[in-house]
Amino acid sequence: MTDTFQGLDADGVERSFTLDDFKGKTTVLYFYPKDNTSGCTREACDFRDSMNRITPKATVVGVSPDSVKSHASFRQKQGLNFVLLSDPDHALAEKFGAWGEKTMCGKKSFGIIRSTFILDAEGTIVKEWRKVKVAGHVDEILNFL
């Protein structure tokens, strides 16, 4: 795949990624709606706090439409220890079917549908969760891995 996406590396430096960058290792690719919101913060911190159990099995990559600047602030504030990708035009989210119509408080809008995908070393989706509930989700991922 040749699509390029902007994101942060481990040092908070903006750089470009392609999906091919994640081949050769198992990857947990999770899509979340917005930095610094309660559910998204809880989910990110669950990943952060479980990295010692995840790292031997997979690499974690979080994706949202937020800017690289927002990701840098979120990453620093929460002490996140994994890559965050900025997908402002939601191209990556669309590719994975994680962008679509949502209803919140009776209002319909388009946005990120909280989703997680496990990609094998070849980049093939081997497991997916759609409309993720944050509580206990990281444990579900670890049980699968």
VEXTILO-513513 format. One record per residue: residue in one letter; x, y, z of N, C-alpha, C, O in turn. Coordinates in pm, whole numbers, plus 50000, padded with zeros to 5 digits. Atoms other than C-alpha are relative to their C-alpha. Last residue first. Example, Ala and Ser with C-alpha at 12.3 -4.5 7.8 and 13.67 -1.06 7.14 Angstrom:
BEGIN
S499184988149994513674989450714499235010950073499745022050090A500894988150000512304955050780500905012050000501945011850066
This chain:
BEGIN
L498585001150036497294880352094500624987750063501804985250044F499875004450139493554874252129501464997849962501804987749899N500505013850007493584875452509500124994649857500464983049837L498955008849946495754906652490499574985449997500394976749967I498925000250097493224923852263501094990550046501574982249969E500495007950114490324914952491501104998349896501294987549841D499955014149958492364927852788499494990849890500044979949870V498595004050011492884960652602500164985550044500964978249986H499635002850139489114962952556501454995449986501734986149911G499635013950024488194958852922500504996849860500834985449831A499745008249880486374992052948500284985549962499454978949901V498654998149947486715010852618500314990450116501374984250118K500244994849865483624997452440501365000250068502074990150068V499305004549879484554992952077499485007050124499245019150125K500804993649895482075000251798500494995550138499724990750221R500704987950044483954975751577499145005150114498694997450199W501074996449907486544949851681499425013149950500165022549922E500484986349993488764933651422498895001150103498124991850125K501064998349901490974903151398499575014549997500395023449976V500305013349947493414888851141498915000650108498354990350145I500854999049881493704919650918499644985950046499054978249970T501355005150016496554912750677499235001450130499764998450237G500914988750014499654934650694498564995949979497735004349943E500184997250143502054905850624499085011949976498885016149862A498734995050055503304905550984499935003049851500775010349799D498885009349986499724902151108501235005949932501195017149881L499395003050130497364931651149501164990350024501974992550114I498725006649983495094933451454500474996349860499784989349787F499645010350096492364959251407501344994050040502275001350078T498645005249984490604981451658500204988549903499314980349882S499745013250057487545003651610501454996050025502335004650037R498935005949920485945034751763500174985349959499264977149978I500705010749929483795047351476501094992550075501944986050013I499315012649971485495079551373499064990850076498414994850173G498804999449919483195106451242500624986250016500204976549953F498975009150046480105115051045501235001750087501575012950126S498834993350055477085130551211500964989349949500764977449972K499175008050089473595121451324501155008549948500985020249914K499484993050117472105138651625500874990649919501714983449973G501044998250101469875119751872500455007249874499665008749781C501044991349944472295124452162498945003349895498415014449891M499694996649862475045109051952498965010150047498795020749987T501074992749935474365090551628500395002450145500694992950218K500195003149859477235080051406498825008050051498475018449995E501074992749932477725078851031499864994950143499884982850169G501365001850047481065066150911499015008050080499385016350163W500594986850017484805063750946498584997849948498384990549851A500144994349866486395031851082499485014449996499525021550097G501424999849967485875012550758499735005450140498715002250201F500315010849906489585003950742498524999750040498124991550123K499425012350053490325024450428499634988050088499424977050038E500905004850106487955051250556500494986849944499684977849918A501235004749934489965054850878499024994549896498384984349919L499675013049940493165057150673498774994050067498504982150055A499755009750108491705084650453500304986150056499794976150005H500575013149966490225103550751500164989549891499354980349879D500965001750111491255137350599499314986450009498594982549917P500984989250006492855146650931498984998849887497865003749900D500725003650123494525112650985498915010449976497725007149977S500984989850033497175120551247499394996749864500114995049766L500044994950137498975089551364498885010049985497775008050034L501314994450035499875082551726500105005349857501045012449823V500174990650111502835059851797498545004449988497624996350002F500265006350129503265043352137499725010949898499495022449933N498775006650043504505052152486499794991949871500324980949856L500275011450088501895077252599501294994749939502185002349901G498835008849996502905098952892499844987749912500244976749949Q500375013149947499375113252922501184990250008501014978950053K500854998649881500275150152887499704986550064499684985450187Q499184995049888503135142952646499195000450129499664995950233R498985010049969501095121152411500835004250121501104996250210F500685011549937498105144352421501024989750046500954984550157S500454995449869500285174952345499364988550079499664986650197A498794997749920502085157452060499625004250142500214999450239H499445012949958498785143751927501235001950089501394994950189S500895005349897497245178651924500534986750053500544984350174K499794991749881500245192151733499134995050116499604994150229V498745004649941500055162951486500275007850128500745002150226S498754995350061496455172951422501214993950071501114988750182D499354988549937493455152551534501325003349932501934994949867P499904988850094491705129351285500705012250059500895022249989S501174991449991492525099251505500155011349898501235013149842V500314991150112494855069451487498755008150031497735002750074G501284993449985496605049551761499795010049887500735016849845V500094987450074499415025351676498595005450018497624998649985V501284992849992500424996851905500115013149924501095020449936T499784985649996503234972351816498625006750002497715002149933A500484991150106502674935751895500465014450023500905018150132K500905006250097503474904652101499675008949881499395003849772P499425012550051506434913052325499184993649888499684985049815T498794998450082505164949052337500644986849956501094986049842I500304999750144501654940652464501284999349916501324992049817R500625012850038502354929452824499764999349849499724988449792N499045010549966504854957452902499454986149966500214976749945M498975001750103502584980952705501004989050035501494982349945S499885014250035499614975352937501144997249902501294985949856D499765007749878499655009053117500194985149974500654977850061R498744995849936500055028252792500344990850117501474985950128F498915005150084497255008352622501355003250064502214994550075D500055014749986494915014952914501094993749915501784984549959C499295003249876496065051452910499974985050030500914979750088A498564998050021495055054652545500804996250124501854989950114E499535010550090491615039652616501515001049978502224990949987R500045012749925490995061952919500554988649913501334980449961T498904999449904492085092652722500084986950078501164981550098C498775001650078489795083352434501235000350091502204993150067G499885013850047486845078052668501304997549926501934987049944S499955009849891487355110752857500204985649951501104978749998T501385001949957488315133552569500014988250098500954980350098N500374992949876491915145552543498514999850033498035008650105D499054998549889492505134752183499355007350117498485015950099K499434986849971489465127351969500944999650119500624993750223P500564987450051487575099551790500825012550027501015020649935Y500754993649892489655067651831499595014049954500265020049870F500554987250042491005043051576499175005650115498344998550172Y501304996349943493185014051687499645014349963500485023349963L500354987050058495874996051493498635003850054497634997550022V501324996549950497394967451693499745014149951500375023649998T500344986349964500324956151482498575000850051497654995149991T501424999349969502024922351445499715014250050500465019550131K500315001649858505434926951290498495000550017497795006149934G498895006849936507024924950946499804998150149500614991550214K499865014150039504724950850793501224994150070502165001250105F500405008549888504094982950989500064985249964499704976750046D499084998249888506005006250758499704990550115500564987950199D498885009550015504024991550466501005001250114501724991750143L500425012649937500965010450595501114989749990501224980950076T500875007250090502835042150503499594987350074500234983450171F500055014549988504205066950750499224994849880498395001849823S500975007150083505285103150722500124985050023501214979850045R499435006750116507025122250997498904992849924497764991849971E500905002750112506285146451279500774993049888501874997149852V499604992950121508605143051578499054996149887498754984349867G500954989350024507035133151910500335008349877499845019549862D499484987649941510095113052007499075011849980499435023150014A499885001749855508425079151950500515012550071500325014050192D499195011549963507335089951600500144999850153499505007750222L498904997149909504395112451535500814987450021500264976450030G500115004849863502095109851239501205004150082502095011150034Q499154992649908501335120450885499794994650140498694990850177F500734993549892499905094550651500995007150089502115002350110T499134993949901501105081450315499155007650100498185014250064D500584988249938499095057350100500945004950110501474997050187T499134988450012501415033749912499425012550064500055023150057M500864988250000500005000050000500905012350000501915012650070
